[in-house]
Amino acid sequence: MGETVYNRIALLRAERNVTRRQLADALGVHYQTVGYLERGEYSPSLLLALRIAEYFGVPVEVVFSTRPFPRIGERSA
């Protein structure tokens, strides 16, 4: 059963002016891995998910979800 993991990595990177390469270097992964994560082509391990959340200084559920995030300005039901 291929569950999708949704994320806000691209949004967080944009807000903080961080490139894929900068994030990848900080996490010790290849910069293409960050792209795969952002596009939902790859689900992170628990350790990587926690490290990404820690890098941005937010709880892991701010970065990752099993449900699509509402668009900015959209109310969640």
Secondary structure, 3 states (H helix, E strand, C coil): CCCCCEECHHHHHHHHCCCHHHHHHHHCCCHHHHHHHHCCCCCCCHHHHHHHHHHHCCCHHHHEECCCCCCCCCCCC
